[in-house]
Amino acid sequence: MSLRRRASLAGLVLMMAGAGAIHLKKPELYTPMVPRMLGHAEFWVFWSGISEMVAGVLLVIPKSRRWGAILTMAILVAVLPANVQMAIDGGRPGGGWFAGSTLMLWLRLPVQPFLVYWAWGFAKQKPQEFEAITAP
């Protein structure tokens, strides 16, 4: 695997595992984002955090990397309504330059397809190709 590809994978792993860890450590940051029609915000935040961490672990393991990328894409699509909800709500007071800025929250929405495409780069490879690119 090229250095560029390894760096890309590391970035995706860190994004997913890091987001998952923050969901579990500071769920109060995310509960306001859960669309009200879903209810039970704590439930959704907890399981989205677990799912993100699982995706990060699956991405690290060559034989499960494809499934990790597929799970990552599914998560990114599934959390889009929460991102829209946060933008509609106008952010959170004291949320800093990002979570407190309505403009930044709306600008984040078009980034989501690029994140899905990033994960797709690892999902489209077949498992035997992972073995080939990880061998010395």
GIPE-V107573 format. One line per field, one symbol per residue. ss: DSSP state (H for helix, E for strand, L for the rest). A space follows every 10 residues. Layout:
ss=???
//
This chain:
ss=LLHHHHHHHH HHHHHHHHHH HHHHHLLHHH HLLLLHHHLL HHHHHHHHHH HHHHHHHHHH LHHHHHHHHH HHHHHHHHLH HHHHHHHHHL LLLLLHHHHL LHHHHHHHHL LHHHHHHHHH HHHLLLHHHH HHHHLL
//
